[in-house]
């Protein structure tokens, strides 16, 4: 797959058109642009995806607004890399719930309005998420930047690890955003290099998202994307 990069390093979406009605979102996009530029990633294009844990232990994170805050921040980041300015957001637990296409037009309050089903929260089937990423990776013409929000170890770690290793052969970067420390994700970060073609995972922990600045969040999202791109090019996953 060819890696597309705007020669002028411009954001995918014209942020000036967002700034008037959505100044906070535009600020998040501005900080994302700064973070990407620091890693020579300005102008890189990708399809952003967001998978949000909908298991029972996440109840307080939906109720407190933490999930909505993550949606807002990921959308701000996506405005810089994703040409259509749309982030498919998929709640997941024992099943994958229908994707909600989140844009500048509908992002406000979307977590409570369309993502959270208060009485139908299940368990942590991360393998379903990774299999969905694999399906999507076969259908796109730009790399996938998949942000996966969770707060606990998956039900089937062996299946999840197998899929992570398989996804290393696809143009997919997996960014785990943990709202609490997750031992399994730490293990993924340290996975033996012999088990996968490239290191395709980075994990960041946000136990108190409200204390994280927009720039710090953008730095966390951009971290290791540049090294993954370089490795994927060497391995022939990207050209």
N, C-alpha and C positions, 0 to 999 in steps of 0.2 A: 504494500500500500504506500502511495506517495504521501509524504507529509507536506501539508499546505501551510505556507507562511506568507502573510501579507508583506510585500517588500518594504512598505513604509512603516511596518510595525503597528498599524492602526488596530484599535479594538474591533471586534466582529460587529458590534452594534454601535451606532452613533449615540454616544452617551449624552451628548448635548441635548438630544431630543427627550431624554429621560429626566434630565436635571430639574426641569420646571415643576413637574407634579410629583416627582419621586426623588427629592434631594438626598435622602438617606441611602437609597439604593444606588444612586449615581456616585455617592461617596465610596461605597463599597467597591464599585467597579473601578473607580480611580485608584484605590489602594491595590486592587488586583493587578491593574496595569503596571504599577510601580514594582510589585513583587515579581511579576513575570519578566519585566525589563532587566531586573537585577540578575536574572538567570539566562539572559539572551533568549527569552521565549516570547518576546513581544511579537504579535502578529500570528502566532501559532493558532491553528484552527483544530477544533475537536468537537465531538458531540458530548455534552455534559449529561450525566444521568445522576439521579439521586434516589437511593433506596433507604427508607426510614423504618427502623425496627418498630414493630407494632405489637411486640410481646407484652405480657402483663406487667413486667417489671418497668416498662417505659411509661406507665400511666402518669406518674408525677411529672415526667418530662413534657408530655403533651399538655397537661393541666397548667404547668407553670409558664408555658410559652417558649420553653427551650427548643422544642422541635420547630416551631414557627421561626424562631431566630436563626436556626440552621438553614431553613429553607430560604430565608431572606439573604443570608450571606452566600450561600451557594449560587443563588440566582445572580447576585452581584458579580461573582467570579465568572459565571457563565456568560454574562453580557460581553466579556472581553474575549472569550475564546470560541463561543458558539454562534455561528452565523445567523441562525433563525431566532436566537434569543429565547428559546423554549427549552425548559428542563422537564423531561418526563420524571415525575416523582412517584415512586412505587412503595406503598406501605407493605410490610411483609411480617409474617409470623409463622404460623403453621401452614400458611398458604401465601401466595402472592395476590394482593388486592389489585384492582384495576389501576393502571397508571393514570395520573392526573397531569396534564400538560400545564405547567406553571409558567406564566409570563409576567411581564410588567402589568398587564391588564387585570390579573386575578390573584396575584401572590398574597395580597393583604388578607390575613385571616384564613388562609387556605387550609392550614393544619387542622383547626377545629371544624371548619366547614365541610371539608372533603376528604381528609386523610384519616382522622381519628374516629374509630367506631368503638365507643366506650365500653359496650357490653359484649364485644366480640374479639377481644385481644387473645392471642394464642401463645405459642412457644417460639423458639428461636431456630428456624430452619434456614440457616445461611446458605446451605447447598442449593435451595430453590433460587435464591438471588443470583448466585454465581452461574447457575445453569441459564438463567434468563439473560445475563450478560453475554454468555457464550452465543446464544441464539441471536441476540442483537448484533454481535460482532461480525456475524456472517452476512449482515444485511446493509452495512454502512460503507461509505466511501471516504470517511475520515476516522481517525482514531477515536476511541471512547475514553472519556475521563469519567470514571464511575466512582461517585462518593457513596460510601455505605456507612450509615449511622447505626450504631448498636450500643448495647450496654452490658453484654454478657457473652459467655462462651456459647458456641452453637451446640445444637443437639447432637449432630453427627460431625464430629471434627474430622474424621478420616475422609468422609465424602467431600467436605469443604476444602480440605487441603489438596485432595486429588484434583478438584476443579480449578483451584488457584494455579496449580502446576500446569494444567492443560491450557489455561488462559494465557500463560506466558508465551504461547505460540501465536497469539492473536494480538492485533494492535489495540490493546486494552491496558490502561493504567488504573489500578485499584487503590483508591484513597479511603482508608477506614477512618471514620471520625467517631471515636468512642466517647460517650458521655460519662463513663466511669472506666476505671482500669480493667482491662480484659486480658487475662493471662494468655489465652489462645492467640490473640492478635500479636502479642509480644513474641510468641513462638513463630508466627508467620514472618515477622520481620527478620528473624534469625534463621529462617529455613535454609538448610544446606543447599548451596548453589548447584550441587550435582543433581538436584531433584527437579529443576526447572530451567528452561532455556535462558531466561533473563529474570532479574529481580523486578517483579511487576507490582509490588506492594509497598505502601507506606502507611503507617498508622500514626495518628495524632490523638491525644486524649484532651478533652475539654470538660473537666469536671465542673467548671464555673464559667460558662460561656459569656456571661455578662461582664466578666472582668477581662475578657480578651478583646483587644482593640481590633478595628477593622484591618489595620495593616498586619498585625500579628496573625490574624486568621488567614489573610491572603498569603502570607509567607508560609503558613502551615500547609495550605493547599498546593502551592507551587513547589514546595520542597520535594526533591527527588524526581520530579517530573522530567527535569532536564537530564538527569543521569539515566532514567529509564529510556528516554528518546535516544540518547547516545548508544545505549546497550542494544535497543531494538534495531537501530540502524546497523550495528555491527553484526547482529544475528540475522539480518535480512527480513525482519518483521516489518520494518519501515524502510523506505528508500527516499 
